[in-house]
Amino acid sequence: MSAPSLLQQSLARSVACSGIGLHSGQEITLRLNPAPADTGIVFIRTDLVNGARKIRAQWDQVIDTKLCTVIGNDHGGSVGTVEHLMAALAACGIDNAEIEIDGPEVPLMDGSAESFVFLLEVAGVSQQNAPRRVIEILKPISVTQGGKRATLSPATETSYSVSISFDRAPIRQQSCAVTLSAATFKNEISRARTFGFFEEVDQLRQMGLARGGSLDNAIVIKGEEIMNAEGLRYRNEFARHKVLDAIGDLALAGLPLRGRFDAACTGHALNNQLLTALFAQPEAWRITT
């Protein structure tokens, strides 16, 4: 595996995909386009007009964290379920991209980030004539909520460690730890799927959520059993998916992070609270090249 690029990177060419939105149930088309240096990741809602169209993928644009991460703007535009795509972009070293999308959320594909990694490989990487900037963690920052905890600490490499605990037999106690690279993400994290509980489906749909969820795009647990005929892709697939979510949520920092993420029973809300706490303490981080 080659060393991380010292220069910013975008896509070499545009690529597109279509799929079902997890919560809306709509068929949605997504197009990933190259963007100039220092653009960051920007979503363009092609089905909206004027100021509602452009939404920056940034921590302070997060407007909802129920079951997924939703970003929005001041004109009522929003994009949901951004975390799997954001994780793939971050892990594959894409700093700048413009993402056209014709609906309210990123298509779920198979519930993992594998399809997005494939798309990025098809698009290829283009180095740009601008230095890559990163956010270096200078002192530990933690947030807690009940029995949940998430921490960012100084480290020379970017790593993620997550433990989870559920009272269901297919999950129980699991953990996963990785040092982030494109190869590690592709081989160990990207194929881990989102998961949910059969008993909650009706309630979620009455709330306008999970309308597009199925055994094709999520692991579904009923009682103590997994309903998916093919079973799990990894023994600890649930913990691996929580790492995937964390990578995507923390990619909303706006620049790559250099530090160690460590969490117990974290979720989208706590991940975003961690970034909020980090940027509230300027002495805890710095931007470097």
C-alpha positions in Angstrom: 0.0 0.0 0.0 1.4 3.4 -1.0 1.8 6.2 1.4 -1.0 8.8 1.7 -0.8 11.5 -1.0 0.8 14.8 0.0 -1.4 16.5 -2.6 -5.2 16.9 -2.7 -7.0 14.4 -4.9 -10.2 14.4 -6.8 -11.8 11.9 -9.3 -10.3 11.4 -12.7 -13.7 11.1 -14.3 -17.4 11.1 -13.5 -19.3 7.9 -12.5 -22.9 7.3 -11.6 -25.2 4.7 -9.9 -28.8 4.3 -9.0 -30.5 2.6 -6.1 -33.2 2.7 -3.5 -33.1 5.2 -0.6 -33.3 3.4 2.8 -35.8 5.7 4.4 -37.7 7.3 1.4 -37.9 4.1 -0.6 -37.4 6.2 -3.7 -35.2 5.2 -6.7 -32.3 7.7 -6.7 -29.5 8.4 -9.1 -26.2 9.6 -7.9 -23.3 11.1 -10.0 -19.8 11.6 -8.6 -18.0 14.4 -10.4 -14.4 15.8 -10.2 -14.1 19.1 -8.4 -11.3 21.8 -8.1 -8.8 21.8 -5.2 -10.1 23.1 -1.9 -13.7 22.4 -2.9 -14.3 19.7 -0.3 -17.2 17.3 -0.7 -20.4 19.1 -2.0 -23.8 17.6 -2.7 -26.0 19.1 -5.5 -29.7 18.3 -5.3 -30.6 18.3 -9.0 -34.3 18.0 -8.2 -34.3 21.3 -6.2 -33.9 24.9 -7.2 -31.8 28.0 -6.2 -30.2 28.0 -2.8 -31.6 24.6 -1.7 -29.5 22.8 -4.3 -26.0 23.0 -2.8 -25.2 21.2 0.5 -21.7 21.1 2.0 -20.7 17.8 3.6 -19.6 19.2 6.9 -20.2 18.6 10.6 -22.0 21.8 11.2 -24.5 21.1 8.4 -25.8 18.0 10.2 -29.5 18.4 10.9 -30.6 14.9 11.9 -29.0 11.8 13.2 -32.0 9.4 13.7 -30.8 6.1 12.1 -28.6 7.9 9.6 -26.7 11.2 9.2 -28.6 14.0 7.4 -26.9 17.2 6.2 -28.8 20.3 5.1 -28.6 24.0 4.3 -30.4 27.2 5.3 -32.8 27.0 2.3 -34.5 23.7 3.2 -32.3 21.4 1.0 -31.1 18.2 2.6 -29.4 14.8 1.9 -29.7 11.8 4.1 -27.8 8.6 4.7 -24.5 10.2 3.6 -22.3 8.2 5.9 -21.5 5.2 3.8 -20.5 7.3 0.7 -18.5 9.7 2.9 -16.6 6.8 4.5 -15.6 5.5 1.0 -14.5 8.9 -0.2 -12.5 9.5 3.0 -10.9 6.1 2.9 -10.1 6.3 -0.8 -8.4 9.6 -0.3 -10.8 11.8 -2.3 -10.6 15.4 -0.9 -12.7 17.2 -3.6 -15.9 16.0 -5.3 -19.2 17.4 -6.5 -22.0 14.8 -6.0 -25.2 15.3 -8.0 -28.2 13.5 -6.5 -31.9 13.6 -7.7 -33.5 12.7 -4.4 -33.4 13.2 -0.6 -30.9 10.6 0.3 -27.9 8.6 -0.9 -29.0 5.2 -2.3 -28.3 2.4 0.2 -27.1 -0.1 -2.4 -26.5 -3.4 -0.5 -26.3 -1.6 2.9 -22.5 -1.3 2.9 -19.9 0.9 1.2 -18.6 -1.8 -1.2 -20.5 -0.3 -4.2 -19.1 3.1 -3.6 -15.5 1.8 -3.4 -16.1 0.1 -6.7 -17.4 3.3 -8.2 -14.4 5.3 -7.0 -12.0 2.7 -8.4 -13.8 3.0 -11.8 -13.6 6.8 -11.6 -9.9 6.7 -10.8 -7.9 9.3 -8.8 -6.5 12.6 -10.1 -3.8 14.4 -8.0 -4.2 18.2 -7.8 -1.7 20.9 -7.6 -2.5 21.9 -4.0 -1.1 20.5 -0.7 -3.4 18.1 1.3 -4.4 19.6 4.6 -5.3 17.4 7.6 -6.7 18.0 11.0 -4.2 16.8 13.6 -5.6 15.9 17.0 -3.4 17.6 19.7 -5.2 16.5 22.9 -7.9 14.0 23.8 -11.6 15.0 23.4 -14.4 12.8 24.7 -18.2 12.9 24.7 -20.5 10.6 26.7 -24.2 9.9 26.7 -25.5 7.3 29.1 -23.4 4.2 28.6 -22.1 5.5 25.3 -18.7 7.1 24.7 -16.6 8.4 21.9 -13.0 9.8 22.1 -10.5 11.4 19.7 -6.8 11.2 20.8 -3.5 12.2 19.3 -1.8 9.6 17.2 0.7 9.4 14.3 -1.8 7.4 12.2 -5.6 7.5 11.7 -7.3 4.6 13.4 -10.7 3.5 14.5 -11.7 1.2 17.4 -15.4 0.5 18.2 -17.0 -1.9 20.7 -20.8 -2.6 20.9 -23.1 -4.5 23.1 -26.6 -5.7 22.4 -28.9 -8.2 24.2 -29.5 -10.2 21.1 -27.7 -13.5 20.4 -26.5 -12.6 16.9 -24.6 -9.5 18.2 -23.9 -9.6 22.0 -20.4 -8.0 22.6 -18.3 -7.2 19.5 -15.4 -5.0 18.7 -13.4 -3.9 15.7 -10.2 -1.9 15.3 -8.4 -0.8 12.1 -5.7 1.6 11.0 -7.4 3.4 8.2 -6.1 3.0 4.6 -7.8 2.5 1.3 -6.8 -1.2 1.2 -7.8 -1.9 4.8 -11.2 -0.1 4.3 -11.9 -2.1 1.1 -10.9 -5.5 2.5 -12.0 -5.3 6.1 -14.7 -2.6 6.5 -16.4 -1.7 3.2 -18.6 -4.9 2.9 -20.1 -4.7 6.4 -23.8 -4.0 6.1 -26.2 -1.9 8.1 -28.5 -3.8 10.4 -31.9 -3.5 12.0 -34.5 -5.4 14.0 -37.6 -6.9 12.4 -39.8 -6.0 15.4 -39.1 -2.3 14.8 -39.9 -2.2 11.1 -43.6 -1.3 11.3 -43.0 1.4 13.9 -40.2 2.9 11.7 -42.4 2.9 8.6 -45.2 4.6 10.5 -42.6 7.3 11.3 -41.7 7.6 7.6 -38.4 5.7 8.0 -37.0 2.5 6.6 -39.5 2.4 3.6 -36.7 1.1 1.3 -35.2 -1.3 3.8 -35.1 -5.0 2.8 -33.1 -8.2 3.1 -31.2 -7.0 0.0 -29.8 -3.9 1.7 -29.6 -4.7 5.5 -29.0 -7.4 8.0 -32.4 -8.0 9.7 -32.6 -9.7 13.1 -35.8 -11.3 14.2 -35.8 -12.5 17.8 -32.4 -14.3 18.1 -32.0 -15.2 14.5 -30.7 -13.5 11.3 -33.3 -13.5 8.6 -30.9 -13.1 5.7 -30.5 -16.5 3.9 -26.8 -15.9 3.3 -26.0 -15.1 6.9 -23.2 -12.8 7.9 -20.2 -11.7 5.8 -18.0 -11.5 9.0 -18.3 -12.9 12.5 -18.2 -9.3 13.8 -20.0 -7.6 10.9 -22.1 -5.5 13.2 -19.0 -3.9 14.9 -17.3 -3.5 11.5 -20.3 -1.6 10.2 -20.2 0.7 13.3 -16.6 1.5 12.3 -17.8 2.2 8.7 -20.4 4.6 10.1 -17.8 6.3 12.3 -15.4 6.9 9.4 -18.2 8.4 7.4 -19.5 10.6 10.2 -16.1 11.9 11.1 -15.3 12.6 7.4 -17.7 15.5 7.9 -14.8 17.2 9.7 -14.2 18.7 6.3 -10.5 17.6 6.2 -8.9 14.2 6.9 -8.3 13.6 10.6 -5.0 12.4 12.0 -5.7 10.8 15.3 -7.2 7.8 17.1 -11.0 7.3 17.4 -12.1 5.0 20.2 -15.8 4.4 21.0 -18.2 2.2 23.0 -21.8 1.9 21.7 -21.5 5.0 19.6 -23.9 6.1 16.9 -24.4 9.0 14.4 -25.5 11.5 17.1 -22.6 10.9 19.4 -20.1 10.9 16.4 -21.4 14.3 15.5 -21.3 15.5 19.1 -17.6 14.5 19.2 -16.8 16.7 16.2 -18.8 19.6 17.7 -16.8 19.2 21.0 -13.5 19.0 19.0 -14.0 22.2 17.1 -15.3 24.0 20.2 -11.7 23.6 21.6 -9.2 25.2 19.2 -6.3 24.1 21.4 -7.2 20.5 20.8 -6.5 20.5 17.1 -4.6 22.2 14.3 -4.6 22.1 10.5 -1.3 21.0 9.0 -0.1 19.7 5.7 
